[in-house]
Amino acid sequence: MQRNINVQISLNHLIILLLTFVSLFFTLNVKPLKASTQTTFSGSCGIIFTTNINGWDGVAKNYAGQVTNNAIGTINFDTSTFKFNFSDVTPYGNTTHVDEVFYSMSGKLSLVSFDSDSGVYTYTATDSTNSSNVNHINILPVNSGNTFLVTAYSSSSGSSTSPVASGVCQKVWFMKKLYLIIFTTLLLFACGGGGEGSIYNNQSTTTSNSSVSSVVAVLTSQ
């Protein structure tokens, strides 16, 4: 009586799984950032920044009725759009009573220049409801392009510029992509995608499958 015994090679799976995650780590975290080379950003990032009012106190108290404390929002590089939600103090410098005012601004993001020495990209963010209301944004990509250091100031036609704000914009889809890679890898292993061995009539054979590496390569290239 012939016996057909299929043997799953667990050690082979573990080795491939280890190599997959090691490759994934280096792909996502150790890619060198070439500041001297201009690149095209993709995806979206979530941004938060605060205003540095130092040096502007006197002017703000005397002339500004409303001063921004901080803002949060998103920048979409694929559609070249943005949306910021601001928190302002009004009337700034009042010694008896002040209020927090919340409002939003959205519009078009446009690349103005790129500095090959510093790696800084300069953009303008123009209000969709008021074209004279423009934010000037400097962006420096770090962490393999998954994090952006940001400084910004706003200006309106006929008025002076505002204090500079600074903050960070973090890629929104980075962790979702990582979770997708992990889930897909584990799913392929659960289905025997990492390779299996069999013993048939005392003759052993081993087959390998490149599905895992192929899927990971496609996902990390996005």
N, C-alpha and C positions, 0 to 999 in steps of 0.2 A: 504494500500500500504506500503510495507516494504521499509525502507530507510537504505541504507548501506553507512555510513559515515566513511571514513578513516581520522583519525586525526594524523598528524605528531607531535610528542611531542618534541617541540623545546628545552624546558628546559632540558630534558634528554640528548639531543645531546650536549648542551652546557656543561653540567656537565662532560660527557664522554670526550669531547674534551679538557676541562681544565685538567682533570686527566691524559689524554694521554700526554699532553705537560709537565706537572709537572714531570711525570715518565720519560719522554724523557730527560728532563733537568738533573735530578739526574743520569740517566744512562750514559750520555755522559760527564758530568762535575764533578761529585762528587765521582767517583769510586776511592778508595784509591790506591795509588801507593806503591807497596811493593818492596822497593829497594833491599831487601835481597833475593828475589825470581827471578830466571832467567826465562825470558819468550822468546817466539819466535815472532819477529816482522813480520808484514804483510803489504801489500800495498806499496805505494810509498810516498816519501816526497821530497819537493822542498827545496834545500839547497842554502844558500848564506853565504860566510865567507870572512873575510879580514885578511891580514897578519900583525902581530905585529913585526915590524922591529927593535924595540928598543933593543939596545945592539948588533945588528948585523951590524950597519952602517959601521964601519971600515972594517970588513971582506968583506961585500958586495961590498963596493967601490973598494977594492983592488983585489978581486978575482972573484966576480960574474959579469958576463956580463948581466945577466937577472934575475930580481927579481919579484916575483908575488905580485901584489897589492891586487887583490880580485878574487873571482871565484863564479860561480853560476851553478846550475845543479840539477840533480835528483839522488836519491838512491832508487832502487827497491829491497825491502826485499824479495819479492816473487821469483824473479829470481836470487837474489844475484848478481846484477849488478849495475853499476853506470855510469854516464856520467857527467863530469865537463867541463865548459867553463872558461878558465883562461884569465886574463888580466895582462900582465907583462910590466914592465918598462925596457928598454934596451937602451944604456948601463947604468946601475944603477950608480948614483953618478956623471955622466958626467956634467960638469959645462957649457958646450956650447950647447949641444943638446941631447935630449932623445926622444925615441919613445915608443908608446904603441903597444904591440904585443899581438894578440889574437890567441888562439889555444884551441883545445879540447882534452880531454883524457877520454877514456872509458875502462871498463874492468870488472874484477871479484872482488866481495866483499866477504871476508872470515872472519868469527868470530875467533878471537884469544883467548880471555879470557873474563871472567866476574868477577867483584869485588863485592862480596856480601855485603861488608861494605858500599861502596859508591853507588852501583847500576850502576856503569859505565861499559859499554861494549867496548871492544877494537877490532877493525877490521883492516884488511889490504885491501887496494884497489890497485890492481895490473894492470898496463897498459897492454892492450891487444896487443899492438905492441912492447912493450919492458918490458919483465918480471923483469928486474932489477930496473925499475922505480916503486917505491912503495910508496903509501900514507898510513900513519899510522893514524887511526881515532879513537878518543874516543867519545862515544855517551852516553849521559845521558837522558833517557826518562822522561818527565814531562807532566803535563796537561793530565793525564790519558792516556799517550802514544800517544797523538796526536801531541806533539811537542818534538823535540830532540835538546838538547844543544850539540854543537859539537866543539871539538878542533882537529887540524890535523897538521901534518908536513910530508914532503916528503923526500925520500932518494933514491939515486941511488948507484948501486954497485961501490965501490971505491971512493965515494965522501961523504962529511959530510952531516949531516941533515940540513934542512932548518929552518928558523924562524917558530914559531908556528902560525897557523891561527886559528881563532875562529869565530863561527857563529851559525846559527839556521837552523834546518831542520823541515819544517812544513808538516804534512800529506796532501797529494794532494787531496785525495778522501773524506776527512772528511765533507766538506761543501756540496759536491754533494750527499753524503749519507743522510745528514740532509734534503736537499731539496727534496730528493726522499721520505723520511718518511713523511714530511709535505704534499707533493702532494698526496701521497697514502692515508693518513688520510683524507684529504679534499675530495678526490674522493669517498671514502667509505661513508662519511657522505652525499655527494650529491646524492649518489645512495640509501640512506636509510640504510647504513650499521651499523649505530649506535644504531638502535633499533626503533620500531615504535609501536604506540598504535592504537587501533581501537574501535569504538562503533558500535555494531551490535545488533539490537533489544533491546536497552537499557541495554545491557550487555557489560561491558568494559573489554578488554583484553590487555595485554602488553607483547610484545616479546622482548627479548634482543638478540644481536648478538655480538659474540666475535671476529669478523673479524678484527676490528681495533687493538685490543690488540695483536692478533696473528701475524699480519703483522709487527707491530712495534717490537715485540719481536724477530722476525726473522731477521729484518733489523739491529737492534742494536747489534745483536750477531755476525755480520759479522766482 
